[in-house]
Amino acid sequence: MSENHTVTVTHQDDVAWVEINNPPVNATSTAVRQGLADAVAAVQGARVAVLTCAGRTFVAGGDMSEFDAAPVEPHLPDVVQMIEDSPVPFIAALHGNVLGGGFEIAMGCAWRIARTGTGFGLPEVNVGLIPGAAGTQRLPRLVGMVAAIDIACAGKIVKADEMLALGGIDVVAEDLNAAVAAFVADLPERPAAVRLREVPPFAADLIDTKRAELTKRAKGQQSPLENLTALQWALTPFAEGQPKERARHLELRQSAESRALRHAFFAERQVSKPSAIKDAMPREITSLVVVGGGLMGAGIATAVLNAGLSVTLIERDEQAAETAVQRVHGLLDGAHKRRKMSASALEARKDAFRAVTNYAEAAQAPLAIEAVFEDVDVKRDVFQKLSAVMSPDAILATNTSYLDPTLIFDGIENPSRCVGLHFFSPAHIMKLLEIVKTPDTSAEVLATGFALGKKLRKVSVLSGICDGFIGNRMLAAYRRAADYLLADGAFPYQIDAAMRNMGLPMGPYEMQDLTGLQIAWANRKRQAATRHPDERYVTIADQLCEMDRLGQRSGKGWYRYEDGNRAPLRDPEVEALVVAYSEEHGIDRRSFSDDEISSRLLAVLANEGAMIVAEGIAERPADVDMVKIFGYGFPRWRGGPMKYATEIGWEKSQKFMQLVADESPNSWSIAPHSGRFEK
Ligand code: NAI
C-alpha cells in the first residue's frame, strides 16, 4: 500500500484503485508523477488497477508554471511507460477533460472507459509545444493518422462518443463507476496488457497535403507543423520516435513561440482581475437595455441574448426599431443556419428580445448600454432620458469608441454608476471588451462589467480614459507610422505584406479598406483642433476619402476591387497619389525592406503600449497585449506587441522607435524605459 498526498492506492479484493487528487485540474505536477510512479509498485499483486481522478476532471494537462524550470524527475514519459509496462494492467476511468499529459497517461493504460461527454485532446499546440510523453507516438497508433493530425496539430477536442467511434476508448457510459465495475468483472483472471505499437495504414500523400494546409493556416506559427513532424516519427519504431518527441518537446519549451503563447494563456486569465475591482462584488444582471440598434447595438444585443440574458432595445422611431429587429433576428438566424444554435435556442433568444421606442420601457432595467451615433450631444441626450426613468443606481454604459465618457455623462446623478463598455465589431463575435473607468466609476460597477463580460465570453480589459482608449489609440499610432513610411518611400501593398509576414491577418491598409476609411477620417478631423502644429501629418488618407475611396464598401480605397471579389488589387492611381505626395513635400523616396517596415511598426505599437501603461491607462503590459490579440488580430503566438518587444529586447525595440522619431521630428513621444517591460 502506497500513499502520498496527491495519489492514493486502495486495494479492494483483487482490484487496486489509484486516485489522483491534485485540484483544480489534477495537473501532472511533480507530486502527481512521483505518486503515479509509486502507485505502479503499490498495485502489484492485484489482478487489475483502475486509475481515476478526484474532483471535476481527469488530468487536464501539465503544470505550466513548471515549464520555465528544468524538468524534475520522475519524467512523465517514464511514468507513462511504467504504467504501460506494469504486469498489472491499468484501466483509465475518465471524466471531465482528458488533455495533454492526462491523455498521454490514459494512452499508457491498457483500457479506457469514459463518462459520456468527456473531452479528449492534445492542446500542447496551443502553447507552442508538442506533447512530451509520447502523445504523438501513441495517438496515431490508437486512432489513426488522420484523426491524430486533427487532435495534435489543430488542437481539436474530441468528445467521448466520437473517440469511441475512432477506437480510442473501450466504453462510454453515463455511470462511470458502474461501467468500470462491469468491465473489471468481465476481465479474465490474468488479463494481458495492451500496447500501442502498430501504426495503421493511411494515404501516402496525407502528411504532405496536411503540411501544405497547416503551413497556409498557421501564418508563421510553427507548433502545428512541429506536431505534424512528431506524428511522422510514429512511422518509425516506438523506441526511436518516443525519445525524439521528448527531446523536441524540451527544446520547444525554450522557444519564443511557446513563451509567447504561455504568456497569452496566463495574461488572458490575469486581465479579468484588475486591482481596481479587488474584493468588489458584481451585481447579478439577467436583463438589460441597449440603446441604438445599428451595426454595434444589434451586435451587442445578439451577444447578450446568446449569453441567455434578455434585451430591450430602444430605437429612435418605429421604422428604426423594426430595422433593428431584422438585424438582430438576421444575426441569430445566421448562427442557427451555421448550426451554432438549435431551433429551440433560436426561438428562446428571439422571445427574450424586443425593440421599442419608448424610454419608459427601461424603467426596471439594472443596466443600459448606449450604442447610438458617435456624437456627444446625441449620447448625452440619451443618458438624460435614461436616468430620468431608471433607478438612480442603475448602471449606465457607453459604447463610444473615442469620445470622452466624462463629457457624455456630465450632469448625471450618481456618476459612480457610469462606465464605458466598448465592444468591437462585429460585437457578437469579437472577443474583446474594453471596460472604461471614469474617475467616478465604482469598483462594484466595474466588477459588474467584468462579470457581464465573462457571461458574454469576452476577454475584458480595464482601460482608463484617453483618445481611443487602449486599442484604438494604439491603432492610430500604428497607422500614423505606416503613413510616414508611405510618404517616405513605401507603398501600401509592401507595408501590408510586411505585416502579414509577421503573422497579422492583414496589414494596416487592407484592414482600413475592410472596415471603411470614414470613421478614422472623422476622428482626424475631430483631432485637428488639438493636434500639435509641428506634428507631421500625412494627408494621403484624407485625399482618398475626399475622392470617395472609402474602402471595400465603396468598391475602392487603398486598393481597387473587382466586382464581387474582396481580394485587394494594387491600384496605380493610389500609388501615383502616394508618389505625388512625396514629391510635393520634397521627400526623396527611398526603399524600405520588409524588416525595416515591420520592426518600425511593431516598435511604434510597443512604445504606444508602454506610454499607455506609464500613464496608468492600462494596468499592465499584458493588458495591452490582450487588447491587441483579441481586438485586432495580433498573432497570439507572438504574445502581443509588448511581449514581442520583450522577446527581441526592449532596448532594441526602443532603438527602432528612436529611428521612427528621428525620421519624423516633433511627432512622437518616447515611453520612459521601465524594468517592468523586461519581464
Ligand atoms: P450606427 O450608425 O450603425 O447605429 C447607430 C444607431 O443608433 C442607429 O440605428 C440610430 O437609429 C440609433 N440612434 C441614434 N440616435 C438615437 C437615439 N437618440 N435613441 C435611440 N437610438 C438612436 O452606428 P454604430 O456603428 O453602431 O456605432 C454606434 C456606437 O458604437 C458609436 O458610438 C460608435 O463609435 C461605437 N462603436 C462603433 C464601432 C464600429 O466598428 N462601428 C466599434 C465600436 C464602437
Boltz pocket constraint, residues with backbone or C-beta under 6 A from the ligand:
constraints:
  - pocket:
      binder: B
      contacts: [[A, 291], [A, 292], [A, 293], [A, 294], [A, 295], [A, 296], [A, 297], [A, 314], [A, 315], [A, 316], [A, 320], [A, 370], [A, 371], [A, 372], [A, 373], [A, 374], [A, 375], [A, 378], [A, 382], [A, 399], [A, 400], [A, 401], [A, 402], [A, 422], [A, 423], [A, 424], [A, 425]]
      max_distance: 6.0
